[in-house]
Amino acid sequence: MADQDFAPRLHVLLARSADTAVIFRRGPSKRVATFAWDRATDAIQLGQWLKGRIYERRADLTPDGRHLIYFAFNGKRRSETRGSWTAVSRAPYLAALDLYAKGDCWEGGGLFPNSGSYWLNNRFHSDEDILRENSGLKLNPKARPEMQFGAECTGVYYPRLLRDGWTLIERDKHARWNTWTIFEKPLAGGWTLRKIAHEQVDAPPGKGCYWDEHELRHAHGTVLQQPDWEWAEWDRGALVFAEHGKLYRAQTPDQDGTLEPALIHDFGGYEFQPIKAPYDSDGDLELSTKARKRKARKDAKREKDRK
């Protein structure tokens, strides 16, 4: 089945101390858009598009909702980022305030322990990787999560879930390349939301190697499987979830399992458009001192080669 036959894939980051959120919309597979979601009014605002891939499970949002950290790949090996990078931006935009070149897809991204600092998921980064330092936030290597779950998406995503109130229930390795990790969060009325996070090679069509499914479980034994929920959370007394490219809100079901979701927004129908971040007026945020020196050396070499 061709990529365009699938609904947009959605993943959401909720600000822990504010009414805001950032939504990643992926589709086609090499196009990603960000959106701001005002959870108090349900207003949705388009942020920016990226021609490439954002690994949304390696991303995070500051508690105050002002800054975003994410890891992205576009394969442009000769660019300053060497084809992949971690960036800190002003939510919901992608234009990098802080920018770290990566060059591969091992590790990357990070977490915000608070609104003034971040941890970078890259044990091997050096000063040579720093391209921009404009966010005013502090890089804090000591904020590395206590529990470790690997070097890629799970190394950021699972600690983020635990930080945000999910409980780790079990990890089950069905085969060498097929593992699932189960998290739960209590809801109202005796219900529990279960998140089954898969790490799987040869995942089902339309899924990446990291994908989630969900269940609603009642204390009396009722189980409502929700295989099409690609993201779900408990937000201020209501269920919020993404399904088939749409974002919904619902109260917990009746004990008999009746669920009545209300549509928040349909993310279908969007197409790529170049959008400049409002804080990036010239399209080229200031490079770090080290990056400027490297650029000057490259420019000088290029000029010498021309002669």
C-alpha positions as CSV (number, residue, x, y, z in Angstrom):
1,M,0.0,0.0,0.0
2,A,1.4,3.4,-0.9
3,D,2.3,6.0,1.7
4,Q,-0.4,8.3,0.6
5,D,-3.1,5.7,1.4
6,F,-2.4,6.2,5.1
7,A,-3.9,8.9,7.3
8,P,-1.4,11.4,8.7
9,R,0.5,10.1,11.8
10,L,0.1,12.2,14.9
11,H,2.1,12.5,18.1
12,V,1.5,15.0,20.9
13,L,3.7,16.7,23.5
14,L,1.7,18.2,26.4
15,A,3.2,21.1,28.4
16,R,3.3,20.0,32.1
17,S,2.6,23.5,33.6
18,A,0.7,25.3,30.8
19,D,-2.4,24.8,28.6
20,T,-0.3,24.4,25.5
21,A,0.9,21.4,23.4
22,V,2.9,20.7,20.3
23,I,1.5,18.2,17.7
24,F,3.7,16.5,15.1
25,R,1.9,15.6,11.9
26,R,3.8,13.2,9.6
27,G,2.6,12.4,6.1
28,P,3.8,11.7,3.5
29,S,6.6,9.9,5.3
30,K,9.2,12.6,4.5
31,R,7.1,15.6,5.4
32,V,6.5,16.7,9.0
33,A,4.5,19.7,10.2
34,T,4.2,21.0,13.8
35,F,1.1,22.6,15.3
36,A,0.4,24.5,18.5
37,W,-2.6,23.2,20.4
38,D,-4.3,25.5,23.0
39,R,-5.8,22.9,25.3
40,A,-8.0,25.5,27.0
41,T,-9.8,26.6,23.8
42,D,-8.8,23.8,21.4
43,A,-7.5,26.3,18.9
44,I,-5.0,24.7,16.5
45,Q,-2.2,26.8,14.9
46,L,0.2,25.6,12.2
47,G,3.9,26.0,13.1
48,Q,6.4,24.9,10.4
49,W,7.0,22.1,7.9
50,L,10.2,20.1,7.6
51,K,11.3,18.1,4.5
52,G,12.7,15.2,6.3
53,R,11.9,13.0,9.3
54,I,11.4,14.1,12.9
55,Y,11.8,11.3,15.5
56,E,8.9,12.5,17.7
57,R,9.7,10.0,20.4
58,R,13.0,11.7,21.0
59,A,11.3,15.1,21.5
60,D,10.1,17.0,24.5
61,L,8.4,20.3,25.5
62,T,9.4,22.5,28.4
63,P,6.9,22.6,31.3
64,D,6.0,26.2,30.4
65,G,5.4,25.1,26.7
66,R,7.8,27.7,25.3
67,H,10.6,25.6,24.0
68,L,10.8,22.4,22.0
69,I,13.7,19.9,21.6
70,Y,13.6,17.4,18.7
71,F,15.8,15.2,16.6
72,A,15.6,15.3,12.8
73,F,17.1,13.7,9.7
74,N,17.1,14.9,6.1
75,G,20.1,12.9,4.7
76,K,22.0,16.0,3.5
77,R,25.4,14.7,4.4
78,R,27.3,17.7,3.1
79,S,25.3,20.3,5.0
80,E,26.5,21.8,8.3
81,T,24.4,19.3,10.3
82,R,25.8,16.3,8.3
83,G,22.3,15.1,7.6
84,S,20.8,14.9,11.1
85,W,20.6,17.1,14.1
86,T,19.2,17.9,17.5
87,A,17.6,21.4,17.8
88,V,16.0,23.5,20.5
89,S,13.4,25.8,19.1
90,R,10.7,28.1,20.2
91,A,7.4,26.1,20.2
92,P,5.7,25.3,17.9
93,Y,8.3,26.3,15.3
94,L,11.3,24.2,14.2
95,A,13.9,27.0,13.4
96,A,16.8,26.1,15.6
97,L,17.9,28.4,18.4
98,D,20.4,25.8,19.7
99,L,21.6,23.4,17.0
100,Y,23.8,20.3,17.3
101,A,25.1,18.4,14.3
102,K,24.7,14.7,14.5
103,G,25.4,13.0,11.1
104,D,23.7,9.7,12.0
105,C,20.6,8.4,13.7
106,W,22.2,7.0,16.8
107,E,20.8,8.7,19.9
108,G,19.7,12.4,19.4
109,G,17.0,14.5,20.9
110,G,16.6,15.1,24.6
111,L,14.5,16.0,27.6
112,F,13.7,19.1,29.6
113,P,14.0,18.6,33.4
114,N,12.6,22.1,33.8
115,S,11.9,25.2,31.7
116,G,15.4,26.5,32.0
117,S,17.6,23.6,31.0
118,Y,17.8,20.4,28.9
119,W,19.5,17.1,28.7
120,L,21.0,16.1,25.3
121,N,20.6,12.5,24.3
122,N,24.1,12.2,22.9
123,R,26.9,10.8,25.0
124,F,29.5,11.5,22.3
125,H,28.8,15.1,21.3
126,S,31.7,17.6,21.2
127,D,32.2,21.3,20.8
128,E,32.6,20.7,17.1
129,D,29.0,19.6,16.9
130,I,27.7,22.9,18.3
131,L,26.4,25.1,15.5
132,R,24.1,27.6,17.4
133,E,23.6,28.6,21.0
134,N,20.8,31.2,21.0
135,S,18.1,29.7,23.3
136,G,19.3,31.0,26.6
137,L,18.7,27.6,28.1
138,K,21.4,25.6,29.9
139,L,22.7,22.3,28.7
140,N,22.7,20.0,31.7
141,P,24.5,16.6,31.2
142,K,23.6,15.6,34.8
143,A,19.9,15.5,34.0
144,R,20.3,12.1,32.2
145,P,17.4,9.9,33.2
146,E,18.1,7.3,36.0
147,M,16.4,4.5,34.1
148,Q,18.0,3.6,30.8
149,F,16.1,2.0,27.9
150,G,18.5,2.1,25.0
151,A,20.0,4.7,22.8
152,E,17.3,5.6,20.3
153,C,13.7,6.5,20.7
154,T,13.1,4.4,23.8
155,G,16.0,6.2,25.6
156,V,14.0,9.5,25.5
157,Y,10.4,8.3,25.1
158,Y,10.2,5.8,28.0
159,P,11.8,8.2,30.6
160,R,9.4,10.9,29.4
161,L,6.4,8.6,30.0
162,L,7.6,7.8,33.5
163,R,8.2,11.4,34.3
164,D,4.7,12.3,33.1
165,G,2.9,9.9,35.4
166,W,2.9,6.6,33.6
167,T,3.8,3.4,35.5
168,L,6.0,0.7,33.9
169,I,4.2,-2.6,34.1
170,E,6.4,-5.0,32.2
171,R,8.8,-5.5,29.3
172,D,8.3,-8.6,27.1
173,K,10.7,-9.7,24.4
174,H,8.7,-11.9,22.1
175,A,11.6,-12.3,19.7
176,R,15.0,-10.7,19.1
177,W,13.6,-7.9,17.1
178,N,10.1,-7.8,18.6
179,T,9.8,-6.2,22.1
180,W,6.9,-4.5,23.8
181,T,6.9,-2.4,26.9
182,I,3.6,-1.8,28.8
183,F,2.8,1.4,30.7
184,E,-0.4,2.3,32.6
185,K,-2.0,5.5,33.9
186,P,-5.1,5.6,36.2
187,L,-8.1,7.4,34.9
188,A,-11.4,8.3,36.6
189,G,-14.3,5.9,37.4
190,G,-12.1,2.8,37.9
191,W,-10.6,2.9,34.4
192,T,-6.9,2.6,33.5
193,L,-5.3,3.6,30.2
194,R,-2.7,1.0,29.0
195,K,-0.1,1.9,26.5
196,I,1.7,-1.0,24.7
197,A,4.9,0.5,23.2
198,H,6.3,-1.7,20.4
199,E,9.9,-2.0,19.3
200,Q,9.6,-4.0,16.2
201,V,11.3,-4.8,12.9
202,D,8.8,-5.7,10.2
203,A,6.1,-3.7,11.9
204,P,2.6,-3.7,10.5
205,P,1.9,-1.5,7.4
206,G,1.7,2.1,8.3
207,K,3.7,1.7,11.5
208,G,7.4,2.5,12.1
209,C,9.7,0.3,14.1
210,Y,8.5,2.2,17.2
211,W,4.7,2.3,17.5
212,D,2.0,2.2,20.2
213,E,-1.4,0.7,20.7
214,H,-3.8,1.2,23.6
215,E,-6.4,-0.4,25.8
216,L,-8.9,0.9,28.4
217,R,-9.3,-1.5,31.3
218,H,-11.9,-1.3,34.1
219,A,-11.3,-2.6,37.6
220,H,-14.3,-4.9,37.1
221,G,-12.6,-6.7,34.2
222,T,-13.9,-4.9,31.1
223,V,-11.2,-4.4,28.5
224,L,-11.7,-2.1,25.5
225,Q,-8.9,-2.5,22.9
226,Q,-8.1,0.6,20.9
227,P,-5.6,-0.6,18.3
228,D,-6.0,2.5,16.1
229,W,-5.1,5.0,18.8
230,E,-1.6,5.9,17.9
231,W,-1.3,8.4,20.8
232,A,-3.4,8.8,24.0
233,E,-3.2,10.6,27.3
234,W,-5.2,11.6,30.3
235,D,-5.4,15.4,30.3
236,R,-7.2,17.3,33.1
237,G,-10.1,14.9,33.6
238,A,-10.5,13.7,30.0
239,L,-9.1,11.2,27.5
240,V,-7.4,12.8,24.5
241,F,-6.2,10.6,21.7
242,A,-5.2,10.5,18.0
243,E,-6.8,8.1,15.6
244,H,-6.7,8.1,11.7
245,G,-5.2,11.6,11.6
246,K,-7.7,13.1,13.9
247,L,-7.5,14.4,17.5
248,Y,-10.3,13.6,19.9
249,R,-11.4,14.2,23.5
250,A,-13.7,11.9,25.5
251,Q,-14.9,11.3,29.0
252,T,-14.1,7.8,30.4
253,P,-16.5,5.2,29.2
254,D,-19.5,3.9,31.1
255,Q,-18.9,0.6,32.8
256,D,-20.4,-1.1,29.8
257,G,-17.8,0.4,27.6
258,T,-19.6,3.2,25.8
259,L,-17.2,5.9,24.6
260,E,-18.4,9.1,23.0
261,P,-15.5,11.0,21.6
262,A,-15.7,14.6,20.4
263,L,-13.5,15.7,17.5
264,I,-10.9,18.4,18.3
265,H,-9.3,18.7,14.9
266,D,-8.9,16.8,11.6
267,F,-5.3,17.0,10.4
268,G,-6.0,15.6,6.9
269,G,-5.7,17.8,3.9
270,Y,-2.6,19.8,4.8
271,E,0.1,20.1,2.3
272,F,3.7,21.3,2.6
273,Q,4.3,25.0,2.5
274,P,7.5,27.0,3.4
275,I,6.9,28.9,6.6
276,K,9.5,31.1,8.3
277,A,9.5,31.2,12.1
278,P,8.6,34.7,13.4
279,Y,11.9,34.9,15.3
280,D,14.0,33.9,12.3
281,S,13.5,37.0,10.1
282,D,16.6,36.5,8.0
283,G,16.3,32.7,7.8
284,D,19.8,32.3,9.3
285,L,20.0,32.4,13.1
286,E,23.4,33.4,14.5
287,L,26.0,30.7,14.5
288,S,28.0,29.9,17.6
289,T,31.5,31.3,17.7
290,K,33.1,27.9,17.0
291,A,30.7,27.4,14.1
292,R,31.5,30.8,12.6
293,K,35.2,30.0,12.7
294,R,34.6,26.7,11.0
295,K,32.5,28.4,8.4
296,A,35.1,31.0,7.8
297,R,37.8,28.3,7.3
298,K,35.5,26.4,4.8
299,D,34.8,29.6,2.9
300,A,38.5,30.5,2.8
301,K,39.3,27.0,1.5
302,R,36.5,27.2,-1.1
303,E,37.8,30.6,-2.3
304,K,41.4,29.2,-2.5
305,D,40.2,26.2,-4.5
306,R,38.5,28.5,-7.0
307,K,41.8,30.3,-7.6
